[in-house]
Amino acid sequence: MITGTSLTDFKNLLPAYTSWLMITNDLITLEPKHIGQQGIWAIDGGANCCKTFGIRPDVISGDFDSILDASYWGIHWEKQTPYTGQHQNIIVPTPDQQFTDTDKALSLINQLAPSQITILTHTQHRPDHMIHHLELLKKHHLNSRKIILQTTDSKITYIEDQSIWLDSYPKSYCSVIAAPKATVTSKGLKFEMTNHPLTLGQSSSISNELIGHQALIEVKGSAWIISHLNHHA
């Protein structure tokens, strides 16, 4: 369990966002459609990305070993509790090396009780980061709050005993991977499933396709749902 850091004293300084966008590294290309009406949380090197695209994050957290211009953000290495930075950001030091910066950030953002969190990431050259992010979707799952892992062209969610609507376009791909066991029923896929059993390490549903613009996936048990990002939305 991650302990020792609280945002209690800073909640009144943050807008009451119900949705947050978490930016994990500086390899991401940010576009206005990524932002919308949601809070921006830069995780360590994600602050470099924000600077590049002229975006002011509401919160910057991490151990700050990947930030290229700490003075730009007003980061003070000696401070160990949250404080206000150079651009009216909340700076949250999380030096505990037992957990990754993204893991720590998710634990912190839970204090704000959001209804949705989108983790924007680029993991093309770091498969270990991708696998860890899948772990974090499972670790921080709440039925009352959705977490979406969004890459350049895909989005991944984790669900337990739930149904989820996928929005994309005809012939876009959809995959379901058990975590660790699931029974899946679908509506709107090329290869429909009816109480189809899946087991991690034994059987998965890979490269299925949407027939139209939406599909319904019902999972009994737990699973990761991977779908193609709808760039036309």
GUMARRO-329953 format. One record per residue (C-alpha): x, y, z; residue number from 1. Coordinates in steps of 0.001 Angstrom, whole numbers. Layout:
atom east = X | north = Y | up = Z | resi = NUM
...
//
This chain:
atom east = 0 | north = 0 | up = 0 | resi = 1
atom east = 1262 | north = 3489 | up = -883 | resi = 2
atom east = 1128 | north = 5832 | up = 2083 | resi = 3
atom east = 2542 | north = 9129 | up = 3287 | resi = 4
atom east = 1201 | north = 11611 | up = 710 | resi = 5
atom east = -2101 | north = 13449 | up = 885 | resi = 6
atom east = -3788 | north = 15975 | up = -1386 | resi = 7
atom east = -6209 | north = 17069 | up = 1345 | resi = 8
atom east = -4729 | north = 20552 | up = 1707 | resi = 9
atom east = -4786 | north = 21151 | up = -2059 | resi = 10
atom east = -8209 | north = 19852 | up = -3086 | resi = 11
atom east = -9651 | north = 23367 | up = -2769 | resi = 12
atom east = -7035 | north = 24641 | up = -5260 | resi = 13
atom east = -8031 | north = 22140 | up = -7951 | resi = 14
atom east = -11117 | north = 22434 | up = -10166 | resi = 15
atom east = -13724 | north = 19793 | up = -9374 | resi = 16
atom east = -12965 | north = 17604 | up = -12376 | resi = 17
atom east = -14813 | north = 14305 | up = -12670 | resi = 18
atom east = -12421 | north = 13121 | up = -15376 | resi = 19
atom east = -8606 | north = 13228 | up = -15435 | resi = 20
atom east = -6040 | north = 12748 | up = -18180 | resi = 21
atom east = -2716 | north = 11336 | up = -16960 | resi = 22
atom east = 303 | north = 11923 | up = -19218 | resi = 23
atom east = 3059 | north = 9410 | up = -18574 | resi = 24
atom east = 6036 | north = 10357 | up = -20740 | resi = 25
atom east = 7480 | north = 12822 | up = -23248 | resi = 26
atom east = 7073 | north = 10613 | up = -26346 | resi = 27
atom east = 3384 | north = 11452 | up = -26666 | resi = 28
atom east = 1939 | north = 13811 | up = -29263 | resi = 29
atom east = -738 | north = 15863 | up = -27554 | resi = 30
atom east = -3690 | north = 17167 | up = -29523 | resi = 31
atom east = -6583 | north = 19371 | up = -28367 | resi = 32
atom east = -8965 | north = 16393 | up = -28644 | resi = 33
atom east = -6934 | north = 14659 | up = -25917 | resi = 34
atom east = -7649 | north = 17408 | up = -23405 | resi = 35
atom east = -11340 | north = 18321 | up = -23391 | resi = 36
atom east = -12965 | north = 19263 | up = -20108 | resi = 37
atom east = -10771 | north = 17218 | up = -17807 | resi = 38
atom east = -7955 | north = 17691 | up = -15375 | resi = 39
atom east = -4372 | north = 17208 | up = -16567 | resi = 40
atom east = -2001 | north = 15170 | up = -14403 | resi = 41
atom east = 1605 | north = 14934 | up = -15612 | resi = 42
atom east = 3510 | north = 11951 | up = -14280 | resi = 43
atom east = 7229 | north = 12792 | up = -14060 | resi = 44
atom east = 8523 | north = 12905 | up = -17671 | resi = 45
atom east = 4985 | north = 13656 | up = -18827 | resi = 46
atom east = 5744 | north = 17239 | up = -17743 | resi = 47
atom east = 8276 | north = 17439 | up = -20620 | resi = 48
atom east = 5464 | north = 16620 | up = -23027 | resi = 49
atom east = 3270 | north = 19318 | up = -21497 | resi = 50
atom east = 6014 | north = 21908 | up = -21904 | resi = 51
atom east = 6604 | north = 20914 | up = -25540 | resi = 52
atom east = 2932 | north = 21390 | up = -26448 | resi = 53
atom east = 2310 | north = 24410 | up = -24228 | resi = 54
atom east = -57 | north = 22677 | up = -21823 | resi = 55
atom east = -294 | north = 23581 | up = -18146 | resi = 56
atom east = -944 | north = 20451 | up = -16082 | resi = 57
atom east = -2980 | north = 20840 | up = -12915 | resi = 58
atom east = -736 | north = 18365 | up = -11073 | resi = 59
atom east = 2823 | north = 17103 | up = -11578 | resi = 60
atom east = 3896 | north = 14093 | up = -9541 | resi = 61
atom east = 6814 | north = 11668 | up = -9425 | resi = 62
atom east = 10373 | north = 11324 | up = -8220 | resi = 63
atom east = 11267 | north = 13825 | up = -10984 | resi = 64
atom east = 14219 | north = 11838 | up = -12333 | resi = 65
atom east = 12901 | north = 12253 | up = -15908 | resi = 66
atom east = 12008 | north = 15955 | up = -15887 | resi = 67
atom east = 14344 | north = 17911 | up = -18156 | resi = 68
atom east = 13641 | north = 21426 | up = -16867 | resi = 69
atom east = 12782 | north = 21305 | up = -13184 | resi = 70
atom east = 13245 | north = 25078 | up = -12741 | resi = 71
atom east = 10606 | north = 25791 | up = -15417 | resi = 72
atom east = 8010 | north = 24043 | up = -13263 | resi = 73
atom east = 9377 | north = 25351 | up = -9959 | resi = 74
atom east = 10369 | north = 21948 | up = -8650 | resi = 75
atom east = 12382 | north = 22013 | up = -5416 | resi = 76
atom east = 14264 | north = 18791 | up = -4763 | resi = 77
atom east = 14401 | north = 19331 | up = -1010 | resi = 78
atom east = 10610 | north = 19437 | up = -603 | resi = 79
atom east = 8879 | north = 16181 | up = 206 | resi = 80
atom east = 5250 | north = 17299 | up = 585 | resi = 81
atom east = 2883 | north = 18830 | up = -2028 | resi = 82
atom east = 3368 | north = 22528 | up = -2871 | resi = 83
atom east = 2451 | north = 25072 | up = -5547 | resi = 84
atom east = 4844 | north = 25269 | up = -8506 | resi = 85
atom east = 5942 | north = 27963 | up = -10929 | resi = 86
atom east = 2779 | north = 27862 | up = -13070 | resi = 87
atom east = 212 | north = 27371 | up = -10315 | resi = 88
atom east = 529 | north = 23606 | up = -10638 | resi = 89
atom east = 357 | north = 21371 | up = -7622 | resi = 90
atom east = 3755 | north = 19648 | up = -7355 | resi = 91
atom east = 3544 | north = 16296 | up = -5567 | resi = 92
atom east = 6870 | north = 14599 | up = -4747 | resi = 93
atom east = 6542 | north = 10794 | up = -4620 | resi = 94
atom east = 10079 | north = 9536 | up = -3959 | resi = 95
atom east = 9145 | north = 6014 | up = -2777 | resi = 96
atom east = 11067 | north = 3664 | up = -5109 | resi = 97
atom east = 9022 | north = 602 | up = -4136 | resi = 98
atom east = 6356 | north = 1713 | up = -6609 | resi = 99
atom east = 6424 | north = 3227 | up = -10082 | resi = 100
atom east = 5465 | north = 6854 | up = -10634 | resi = 101
atom east = 2256 | north = 5827 | up = -12427 | resi = 102
atom east = 1267 | north = 3475 | up = -9606 | resi = 103
atom east = 1814 | north = 6247 | up = -7068 | resi = 104
atom east = -96 | north = 8763 | up = -9179 | resi = 105
atom east = -3116 | north = 6457 | up = -9453 | resi = 106
atom east = -3146 | north = 6008 | up = -5680 | resi = 107
atom east = -3103 | north = 9788 | up = -5267 | resi = 108
atom east = -5752 | north = 10596 | up = -7852 | resi = 109
atom east = -8144 | north = 8225 | up = -6107 | resi = 110
atom east = -8267 | north = 10853 | up = -3333 | resi = 111
atom east = -10081 | north = 13116 | up = -5808 | resi = 112
atom east = -12782 | north = 10469 | up = -6470 | resi = 113
atom east = -12917 | north = 10837 | up = -10276 | resi = 114
atom east = -15445 | north = 8944 | up = -12373 | resi = 115
atom east = -12943 | north = 8338 | up = -15196 | resi = 116
atom east = -9167 | north = 8305 | up = -15612 | resi = 117
atom east = -7439 | north = 8144 | up = -18989 | resi = 118
atom east = -3758 | north = 7192 | up = -18971 | resi = 119
atom east = -2137 | north = 8528 | up = -22133 | resi = 120
atom east = 1057 | north = 6628 | up = -22850 | resi = 121
atom east = 3611 | north = 5681 | up = -25478 | resi = 122
atom east = 5135 | north = 2266 | up = -24760 | resi = 123
atom east = 6315 | north = 1198 | up = -28207 | resi = 124
atom east = 9904 | north = 592 | up = -27091 | resi = 125
atom east = 9137 | north = -514 | up = -23514 | resi = 126
atom east = 7051 | north = -3683 | up = -23405 | resi = 127
atom east = 7773 | north = -3909 | up = -19677 | resi = 128
atom east = 5935 | north = -610 | up = -19202 | resi = 129
atom east = 2956 | north = -1876 | up = -21189 | resi = 130
atom east = 2701 | north = -5059 | up = -19125 | resi = 131
atom east = 3006 | north = -3027 | up = -15924 | resi = 132
atom east = 246 | north = -688 | up = -17070 | resi = 133
atom east = -2012 | north = -3717 | up = -17572 | resi = 134
atom east = -1208 | north = -4725 | up = -14001 | resi = 135
atom east = -2138 | north = -1249 | up = -12797 | resi = 136
atom east = -5509 | north = -1351 | up = -14558 | resi = 137
atom east = -6281 | north = -4456 | up = -12526 | resi = 138
atom east = -4729 | north = -3202 | up = -9278 | resi = 139
atom east = -6613 | north = 108 | up = -9240 | resi = 140
atom east = -9898 | north = -1163 | up = -10663 | resi = 141
atom east = -13176 | north = 50 | up = -9170 | resi = 142
atom east = -16554 | north = -792 | up = -10665 | resi = 143
atom east = -17627 | north = 2782 | up = -9909 | resi = 144
atom east = -14725 | north = 4347 | up = -11837 | resi = 145
atom east = -13373 | north = 3627 | up = -15315 | resi = 146
atom east = -9648 | north = 3630 | up = -16165 | resi = 147
atom east = -8686 | north = 3727 | up = -19846 | resi = 148
atom east = -5149 | north = 3069 | up = -21030 | resi = 149
atom east = -4789 | north = 4928 | up = -24314 | resi = 150
atom east = -1868 | north = 4395 | up = -26677 | resi = 151
atom east = -1252 | north = 5853 | up = -30127 | resi = 152
atom east = -3951 | north = 3748 | up = -31788 | resi = 153
atom east = -5585 | north = 1593 | up = -29114 | resi = 154
atom east = -7426 | north = 1798 | up = -25844 | resi = 155
atom east = -7449 | north = -825 | up = -23122 | resi = 156
atom east = -9818 | north = -1216 | up = -20203 | resi = 157
atom east = -10091 | north = -3780 | up = -17430 | resi = 158
atom east = -13459 | north = -4964 | up = -16154 | resi = 159
atom east = -14787 | north = -7389 | up = -13561 | resi = 160
atom east = -18315 | north = -8831 | up = -13823 | resi = 161
atom east = -19379 | north = -5945 | up = -16021 | resi = 162
atom east = -20520 | north = -5023 | up = -19512 | resi = 163
atom east = -18819 | north = -2437 | up = -21705 | resi = 164
atom east = -19804 | north = -710 | up = -24934 | resi = 165
atom east = -17040 | north = -290 | up = -27501 | resi = 166
atom east = -17238 | north = 2688 | up = -29867 | resi = 167
atom east = -15104 | north = 2537 | up = -32997 | resi = 168
atom east = -15847 | north = 1814 | up = -36650 | resi = 169
atom east = -16736 | north = -1232 | up = -38788 | resi = 170
atom east = -13943 | north = -3812 | up = -39102 | resi = 171
atom east = -11872 | north = -2239 | up = -36319 | resi = 172
atom east = -10269 | north = -4856 | up = -34114 | resi = 173
atom east = -11282 | north = -5981 | up = -30658 | resi = 174
atom east = -9541 | north = -8466 | up = -28355 | resi = 175
atom east = -10454 | north = -9895 | up = -24957 | resi = 176
atom east = -7811 | north = -11375 | up = -22637 | resi = 177
atom east = -8842 | north = -13052 | up = -19393 | resi = 178
atom east = -7335 | north = -11816 | up = -16126 | resi = 179
atom east = -7146 | north = -14646 | up = -15202 | resi = 180
atom east = -10549 | north = -16189 | up = -16059 | resi = 181
atom east = -13612 | north = -14875 | up = -17844 | resi = 182
atom east = -16805 | north = -16003 | up = -19493 | resi = 183
atom east = -17636 | north = -13644 | up = -22365 | resi = 184
atom east = -20793 | north = -12825 | up = -24288 | resi = 185
atom east = -20786 | north = -10291 | up = -27123 | resi = 186
atom east = -23158 | north = -8431 | up = -29406 | resi = 187
atom east = -21950 | north = -6635 | up = -32503 | resi = 188
atom east = -18754 | north = -8589 | up = -33297 | resi = 189
atom east = -17887 | north = -10534 | up = -36418 | resi = 190
atom east = -17280 | north = -13653 | up = -34336 | resi = 191
atom east = -19876 | north = -13502 | up = -31582 | resi = 192
atom east = -19289 | north = -15156 | up = -28228 | resi = 193
atom east = -21967 | north = -16659 | up = -26001 | resi = 194
atom east = -20761 | north = -17644 | up = -22532 | resi = 195
atom east = -17375 | north = -18303 | up = -24107 | resi = 196
atom east = -14742 | north = -19326 | up = -21513 | resi = 197
atom east = -11303 | north = -17669 | up = -21563 | resi = 198
atom east = -8292 | north = -18404 | up = -19356 | resi = 199
atom east = -5060 | north = -16408 | up = -19179 | resi = 200
atom east = -2218 | north = -18420 | up = -20652 | resi = 201
atom east = -4581 | north = -20880 | up = -22337 | resi = 202
atom east = -7217 | north = -19146 | up = -24439 | resi = 203
atom east = -7996 | north = -15581 | up = -25555 | resi = 204
atom east = -10174 | north = -13806 | up = -28094 | resi = 205
atom east = -7754 | north = -12013 | up = -30422 | resi = 206
atom east = -8362 | north = -9876 | up = -33544 | resi = 207
atom east = -12124 | north = -10042 | up = -33538 | resi = 208
atom east = -13874 | north = -7209 | up = -35418 | resi = 209
atom east = -16731 | north = -4800 | up = -34878 | resi = 210
atom east = -19560 | north = -5186 | up = -37399 | resi = 211
atom east = -20755 | north = -1615 | up = -36972 | resi = 212
atom east = -19789 | north = 1397 | up = -34867 | resi = 213
atom east = -20556 | north = -219 | up = -31517 | resi = 214
atom east = -20274 | north = -3578 | up = -29795 | resi = 215
atom east = -21297 | north = -4822 | up = -26374 | resi = 216
atom east = -18957 | north = -7055 | up = -24368 | resi = 217
atom east = -20252 | north = -8751 | up = -21219 | resi = 218
atom east = -17693 | north = -10320 | up = -18905 | resi = 219
atom east = -18297 | north = -12662 | up = -16002 | resi = 220
atom east = -14986 | north = -12836 | up = -14197 | resi = 221
atom east = -12227 | north = -10416 | up = -15189 | resi = 222
atom east = -10615 | north = -9408 | up = -18465 | resi = 223
atom east = -8728 | north = -6743 | up = -20380 | resi = 224
atom east = -10615 | north = -5353 | up = -23381 | resi = 225
atom east = -8426 | north = -3991 | up = -26191 | resi = 226
atom east = -9996 | north = -2033 | up = -29039 | resi = 227
atom east = -8865 | north = 198 | up = -31862 | resi = 228
atom east = -9040 | north = 3888 | up = -31061 | resi = 229
atom east = -11746 | north = 5675 | up = -32996 | resi = 230
atom east = -9820 | north = 8570 | up = -34563 | resi = 231
atom east = -12977 | north = 9593 | up = -36393 | resi = 232
atom east = -14823 | north = 10459 | up = -33180 | resi = 233
//
